[in-house]
């Protein structure tokens, strides 16, 4: 039994983490692409995002400090955000799929997720992506399996292979 668990960890686990990372990247890529193609962020710039922000500022579940952010900052820069958000989502998706700047990509994804949650929105897709981000962080160096980060020597050392960050104790 112990040997089969070790074999799984050695051979199958890196492929499962790779699949999770690629699917996470596909999710972000499609989120950005959908904004451009289906939600008309570029053909009718600012309209969708402006309406989204106005609705978010009126939701009771949106925290007061975030309502201030929406009204004082986001709405004043809606056109900038309109063009930047989809491009960043597409770029992050591609970088995750090829495995370049993985840790930074995941942290940026978490930042975007927090903003989405603070705006009073949570759906199944968002929950899956949010959970995947933490899952990839917990997988530590397994997240870098078959990645450009590993090929370029940017991956963490082999000492960090524990799939549970909180269970490993390194001096």
N, C-alpha and C positions, 0 to 999 in steps of 0.2 A: 504494500500500500504506500509506504513511504517512498519507494523507488518510483512508482507511477506518478506521484505528486511532483517529485523532482524532475521527471521527464516532461511532464506538462509544463512546469515552470521554465524549463530549459528550451523546449521546442515549440509548444503551442502558444504559450502566453505572449511572447513578443509579437506573433502574428495577430492575435486578438487585439492587442493594444494598437498595433499598426492599423488594423481595420477600424478601430474606434477613432483614431486620429484622422484617418482619411474621411470617414463619414462625418466627423465633426467639421472638417474643412469643407466638405461638400455642402453641409448645412449652411455655413457662413457664405460660401460662394453663391448658393442659390438665393439666400436672403438678399444679398446685394443685387444680384441679377434680376430678381423679381421686382425690386423697387424701381429699377430702370425700365423694365419691359412691361410689367402688368400694372404697376401702381402709378405710372406716369410721372415719376419724380423728375425726369428730364424733359419729357414732351410738354408738361405743364408745371414748370418749376415752382416749388414753394407751396403749392396749393395743398397737396396731401399732408406734408409735414406741418404746415401752419395749422391746419384743421386738427391734426393729431395732437399738437401741443396745446391748443386751446381746450380741447376736450380733456386732456390729461390734467390741466390746471384746474378744471372744474370738478374732477372726481374727488369724492370724500376720502378715498384710500390713498391719494397722493399726499405725502407729507408736506407740511407747510413750508419747510426750508426748500423743498424741491419745486414747489409752486413759485417761490421767489426766483429760483434759478430759471425756470421756464419763462416767467414774465419779464425778468430783467436782463437775461442773457440770451437764452435760446431763441426767443421770438425776435430779438434784435439782430440775430445772425442766421435767420432761417434759410436764406439763400445759400450761404456758405455751407451750412450743415446739409442742405438738400443735395449738394453736389459731392460733398466729402463722404458722408455716411455710406452710400452704396459702393463707392470706389474702395473705401477702407474695408468694407465687408468682403468684397470680391478679392482684394489683395490678401487679406488675412486667410481667406479660404484657400487660395492657391498656395500660400506659404505653408499652411498646415498640411495640405495634401503632399507637398514635396518634402516637408520636414525641415524648413529653414526658419530659424529664429523661433523655435517652438515655444519655449517658455515665455518669451515676450508676447507672442501671438496669443497664448492662452490667457495671460494676464490682461491683455487688451480686450479680449473677448469677455472676460469677467467684468471689466469696467463697463463695457457696452451693455451687458446683461443687467448690472446694477442700475444703470440709467433706465432701462426698459422697465424693470420692476418698480423703481421709484415713480415712474410715470403712471403707475396704477394698472399696469398690464402684466398678466401672467397667463400663459396658455401652455398646452402640452409640449409644443415644439420648443418653446423657450425653456421649459423645465428640463427637457431632455438635453438641450445644448448646455444649459447651466450645470447640470449634473455631470455631463461628459467632461466639461472643463476641469472640475474638481477630480474626477476619475483619472484624467490624464496627469494631473499634478501628483496624485497619489502613486501613480505607476513609476514615477521618477525616471530613471535612466531607460526603462523599457519603452518609454514614450519616444525615445530617440532611435529605436530600432528601425533600420532601413530608411534613414533620413539623410538629407544633405548636411544637417548639423553633425551627424556622426561621421560622414565622409570628409567634412572639413575640420574635424577635430574639435568641434564645439559642444559635443555631448558631455554630460557629467561622467565622472569616473565610474568604473565597475563597482566600486564600493557602495554606490547609491542604487543598487539594483533592487532593493527591497520594494515590493509593490505597495507596502503600507508605510507611508511616511511616518506616521505616529508610532509605529512599532519598532522602527530601527533606531538604534542608538550608536552613533558614530562619535568618536572623540574629536 
